[in-house]
């Protein structure tokens, strides 16, 4: 039975009968921003809370530090996502305008570029000329093909700078809230244990969720996130202890 691979897993023709477009994630960049925003928030806030805890302070101080990190980090991440997405869109549109100008003013040069692109893909003779004729018969399609094939650029029309900012900032805030929740109700020693359990569990879940966009093993990705978060928290806790001594 014929076998093929998807995300590193062997599949056969029987499996392929169940293949649907559900395997592909529309709006994948938003999913990515949600997952990585939450992951960053968890690690950063856990590290801050653990470091301040290590200094031997009261729960109220840990909460203030954690909330300050949550607010500052959320604003920073949201603004960063907004500006990054806006810059990508502006760059794409600028390149698209340039390609549109070249198609209008240097059509033969652009047509030859299309010919070279598809010849390199194995098209020859009459089929090649039909492909070129079909592509160049519609300017919008022509420019779109040049953007993808010549420049390697594409734009996810479902994502806007505002959506990106809200998704990234909201996910970061959610993640950053997890490590500090226990300190609302517990003393620092018990709070640290509860924070570690809650945060590391959340990190494993978010790490596993990353496989929706990375294609890695959920267990491996989850354990990687837990390890990174644990190491960051342990390092800051030790630093806090050293400064407190």
DAFEN-V802631 format. One record per pair of residues at least 24 apart in sequence whose ideal C-beta (glycine too) atoms are under 10 Angstrom apart, sorted by the first residue. I is the first residue (numbers start at 0). GAP is how many residues later the second one is. Records with the same first field share a line. If there is no record, write none. Layout:
I: GAP  GAP
//
This chain:
5: 209
6: 204  207  208  209  210
7: 207  208  209
8: 206  208
24: 187  188
25: 130  132
26: 129  130  131  132  136  140
27: 128  130  131  184  185
28: 52  56  59  127  129  130  134  135  138  184
29: 126  128  129  130  133  134  136  137  138  141
30: 136  178  179  181  182
31: 127  132  135  136  178  180  181  182
32: 44  48  51  52  126  130  131  132  133  134  135  136  137  138  139  180
33: 133  134  136  137  138  140  141  172  175  178  179
34: 132  136  140  171  172  173  174  175  176  177  178  179
35: 41  132  135  136  139  170  174  177
36: 36  37  40  41  44  127  130  131  132  133  134  135  136  137  138  139  169
37: 130  132  133  134  135  136  137  138  140  164  165  167  168  171  172
38: 132  133  136  163  164  167  168  170  171  186  189  190
39: 33  37  128  131  132  135  136  166
40: 28  29  32  33  36  127  128  129  130  131  132  133  134  135  136  137  138  161  165
41: 129  130  132  133  134  135  136  137  156  157  158  160  161  163  164  165  183  186  187  190
42: 132  133  136  156  160  163  182  185  186  187  188  189  190
43: 25  26  28  29  33  128  131  132  135  185  188
44: 24  25  28  127  128  130  131  132  133  134  135  150  154  188
45: 129  130  132  133  134  149  150  152  153  154  156  157  183  184  186  187  190  191
46: 132  152  182  184  185  186  187  188  189  190  192
47: 25  128  131  132  184  185  188  192
48: 127  129  130  131  133  134  139  142  143  146  147  150  184  187  188  191
49: 129  142  145  146  149  179  180  182  183  184  185  186  187  188  189  190
50: 181  182  183  184  185  186  187  188  189  190  192
51: 131  136  184  185  188  192
52: 130  135  136  138  139  142  180  183  184  187  188  191
53: 134  138  179  180  181  182  183  184  185  186  187  188  189  190  191
54: 133  181  182  184  185  186  187  188  189  190
55: 132  133  184  185  187  188  189
56: 131  183  187
57: 125  129  130
58: 121  123  124  125  126  127  128  129  130  131  132
59: 123  124  128
60: 122  127
61: 117  118  120  121  126  129  130  133
62: 117  118  120  121  128
63: 116  119
64: 115  118
65: 110  111  113  114  115  117  118  129
66: 109  110  113  116
68: 107  110  111
69: 102  103  104  105  106  107  109  110
70: 102  105
71: 104
72: 96  99  100  102  103
73: 94  95  96  97  98  99  100  101  102  103
74: 90  94  97  98
75: 92  93  96
76: 88  90  91  92  93  94  95  96  98  99
77: 84  86  87  88  89  90  91  92  93  94  95
78: 86  89  90
79: 84  85  88  89  92
80: 78  80  81  82  83  84  85  86  87  88  90  91
81: 78  79  80  81  82  83  84  86  87
82: 78  81  82
83: 77  80  81  84
84: 71  74  75  76  77  78  79  80  82  83
85: 74  75  76  78  79
86: 74
87: 65  67  68  71  73  76
88: 66  67  68  70  71  72  75
89: 71
90: 62  64
91: 55  59  61  62  63  64
92: 62
94: 48  51  52  55  56  58
95: 47  48  50  51  55  57  59
96: 46
97: 45  48  49  53
98: 43  44  45  46  47  48  51  52  54
99: 39  40  42  43  46  47
100: 42
101: 41  44
102: 33  36  37  39  40  43
103: 35  39
106: 29  32  35
109: 26  32  33  36  40
110: 24  25  31
112: 32  33  36  37
113: 28  31  32  35  36
115: 33  34
116: 28  29  31  32  33
117: 27  31
119: 29
120: 28
170: 35
173: 28  32
174: 24  27  28  31
176: 25
177: 24  25  28
178: 24  50  54
191: 41  45
194: 38
195: 33  34  37  38  41
198: 27  30  31  34
199: 25  26  27  29  30  33
200: 25
201: 24  27
202: 24  25  26  27
203: 25
//
